[in-house]
Amino acid sequence: MNAVLELQLLAAFILDLLLGDPRKLPHPVKSIGFLAMNAEALLRKYQGISLRAAGILAVVIVVGGTAVVTWGVLWLCSSVHPLFGVAASIVILYFSFATEDLAGHARAVLAALEQKDLQQAREKVGMMVGRDIAEMDKEDVVQATVESVAENTVDGVTAPMFYALLFGPVGAMTYKAINTLDSMFGYKDERYMEFGWASAKLDDAANYLPARLTVPVVGFAAWIMRLDGYAVFRSVVRTARKHASPNAGFSEAAFAGALGVRLGGPRSYGGIRQKLPYLGIVENDCTIVTLRKTIRLMVLSAFLFLIVGIFVRLAVQGGAT
């Protein structure tokens, strides 16, 4: 199956661009979330272990279970017929990529703004971000969307591609389990500070390399789009580590540099105003034009990341033979 992994990756990426994530189809991430929710409910009942230990067990159960089930599905399908195994691999990889889903959410915000429907734009961006949206003006909505696309370029696109290139469909889906756990448990509040500790730390570790490898790809994509590719690297070097996340700042700073805008800054969560650092090397605000470029930059970066990754993989395989 590994001999045709490169073609499977390309097929899965094309499927993702064509189909996105159909809401009516069962999605593996929903199953992962269901398993995580039940693991949490079960482990919280045990008083003999600490919340941190319970959270570690939840990670082992969900991440390990996802890897085993994914491998089992591939093995079973391949046992029936090799072509079934290839088809299953493509489908699993397709479900692990979120390029079109991310672009679709951003386009929904863009469409509302172009129709001058600010309230609908707020509602659409509210599906992408966790910050307060009620008082957002047009510029706030655009900036929040750009930031979400930039951050999720790693979480939803390049990171699953990275692990798919290394470990195939099992690697991609295992990463999705890690990322899902972080989205469910990786909060620094009273409920999840201890229970979600392992989920957050594992997600940080899993995204460390993909976040940094995404930067030169965004720079290359910016150069192709005749944006400022050089500013991508200047922005990352100067501002990426200002972000509270050890990884999100890299993609956000990269997009800020490419687009020639400033991201980050003050925003509200749960009615509490927070002053966050700015990312980027200029003080230009985001506009609708910025959002259009952001969507194209993300999709092109996804394509380039996959193509470069495939070439590197083939080169390594060729050098080993």
Secondary structure, DSSP 8 states (H G I E B T S, - for coil): -GGGHHHHHHHHHHHHHHH---TTS--HHHHHHHHHHHHHHHHHT--SS-HHHHHHHHHHHHHHHHHHHHHHHHHHHHHH-HHHHHHHHHHHHHHH--HHHHHHHHHHHHHHHHTT-HHHHHHHHHTT--S--TT--HHHHHHHHHHHHHHHHIIIIIHHHHHHHHHHHHHHHHHHHHHHHHHHH---STTTTTTTHHHHHHHHHHHHHHHHHHHHHHHHHHHHTTS-HHHHHHHHHHHGGGSSSTTHHHHHHHHHHHHT--EE--EEETTEEE---EESSS-----HHHHHHHHHHHHHHHHHHHHHHHHHHHHHHHHH-
